[in-house]
Amino acid sequence: MPPPPNPQRGQQSSVNLQMAEQELDMITNLFNNILDSCHKKCIQTNYSEGDLNKGEQVCIDRCVAKYFDVNTKVGLQLQKMEKVTAKK
């Protein structure tokens, strides 16, 4: 005989789904911000080739690396601030 339905389990699944959707939205926004920022900075508007040239590739690699580095540092700083606030 199957176990009886557990309403708390359904609520937890709903919360997990909402959290996953929020995380997906955050990742999508991060990707779009990186794309916009690095594209404007590294790729000229007058395209002469279908592929990125060496300079554009290097610029994009550096831009993305810097973006992730700053994003990580900001996230860590926010976590520290949350811990300090929670202790008060």
N, C-alpha and C positions, 0 to 999 in steps of 0.2 A: 504494500500500500504506500503511495507517495506521501511525503510529509505535507502537513497543512500549509497553505500559503502564509507567508510571513510579510505583513504590510511594511515593516521596517526595511526589509530587504528591497522591496520595490522602491521605497523612498531613497535608499542609498544608491540604487542603480540610477535613479533620476538625477541625484546630486552628482554622481560620477560622470554621467553623460553631459550635464551642464558644465562641469569643470573641463571635460575634454573639449567641448565646443569652444569655451573661452580660451583654452590653450591654443587651439587651432586658429582662432581669430588673432591672437597675439602673434603667433608665428607668421601668419599670412601678412599681418601689418608690418612686422619686422622685415620680411622679405621684400614687400612692396617699397618700404622706405629705403632699404639698401639699393634696390633696383633704381629707384628714382634718383637718389643722391649720387650714386656712383656713375650712372649713365650720364647725368648732367655734367659731372666733373670730368669724366674720362673719354667720352665719345663725342666727337665733333658732329654737328648737325648736317654737314654736307658729306654724306656717305659716298666714298669713291670705290669701295670694295665690299664684297659680301661678307667677308670675315674680318675679325678684329686684327689690327696690325700689332706688332710686338709691343709698342709703346702703350697702346690701349689695354692690352692684356695685362701688362705689368701694373698699370695704373689701377685697373679693376681689382686685381689680386690684392694690392696694398689697401685700396679703399675698403674692400670687404673685410680684410683682416683688422683694420683700424675700427671699423664699425662694430664688429663683434667684440673687440677688446674693450671699447668704451661701453658697450651694452653690458658686458660682464661686470665691469667695474661699477657701473651705476647700480646694477642689480645687487651686488655685494654690499654696496653702501646703503641701499634701501633696507636690506636685511638687518644690517647693524643698527640702523635707526629704529626699526621695528622692535628689535630686542631691547634697546634702551627705553623706548616708550612703554613696552610691556612691563618692564621692571618697576616703573613708577606707579 
